[in-house]
């Protein structure tokens, strides 16, 4: 199983920003589609954003469009989620995940398509 580690979560005031990182070990992250998902207390896990392999397509949930940006740094074997204009409803544990199969240029934010998951990082937006 592919190893993924998220970092960058924390407590931020409404309107603030955070950048989450998803670092891979033991494999080349660029070959896989990567998704960011989140789960708030009492709610189901939902897809936030995803990026296809090797600079493929990006997708965003309607609730984060225009505020979040997903990107890759192949040299660092890391995918980022830049989150701006954060709202209290963005509070959740955020997980990154790698697609079950490599070389998927198109990504779809359905959790069933992702087979390896990180441990999650907490994001809390509160004043």
CORVENNOR-V241137 format. One record per residue. N is the residue number from 1. OMEGA is omega in radians with two decimals (NA if undefined). Layout:
n->{N/N}
omega->{OMEGA/OMEGA}
This chain:
n->{1/2/3/4/5/6/7/8/9/10/11/12/13/14/15/16/17/18/19/20/21/22/23/24/25/26/27/28/29/30/31/32/33/34/35/36/37/38/39/40/41/42/43/44/45/46/47/48/49/50/51/52/53/54/55/56/57/58/59/60/61/62/63/64/65/66/67/68/69/70/71/72/73/74/75/76/77/78/79/80/81/82/83/84/85/86/87/88/89/90/91/92/93/94/95/96/97/98/99/100/101/102/103/104/105/106/107/108/109/110/111/112/113/114/115/116/117/118/119/120/121/122/123/124/125/126/127}
omega->{-3.12/-3.12/3.13/3.12/3.09/3.02/3.06/3.11/3.12/3.12/-3.13/3.11/3.05/-3.08/-3.12/-3.08/2.99/3.00/3.08/3.09/3.07/-3.08/-3.12/3.02/3.07/3.10/-3.12/-3.06/-3.06/-3.10/-3.04/2.90/-3.12/3.12/2.96/3.12/3.08/3.10/3.09/3.14/3.10/-3.11/3.08/3.05/-3.13/3.07/3.14/-3.10/3.03/3.12/-3.13/3.14/3.03/3.07/3.13/-3.03/3.01/3.09/3.13/2.98/-3.13/-3.07/-3.09/-3.13/-3.13/-3.14/-3.10/3.08/3.09/-3.12/3.12/2.89/-3.06/-3.13/3.14/3.14/-3.00/2.99/-3.10/2.95/3.10/-3.08/3.13/3.11/-3.07/-3.12/3.09/-3.14/3.02/3.13/-3.09/2.89/-3.12/-3.13/2.94/-3.09/3.11/-3.13/-3.14/-3.12/3.11/3.01/3.04/-3.10/3.09/3.13/3.12/-3.04/2.99/-2.99/-3.12/3.14/-3.08/-2.99/-3.11/-3.01/3.00/-3.07/3.10/3.06/-3.06/3.00/3.13/3.13/-3.05/3.05/NA}
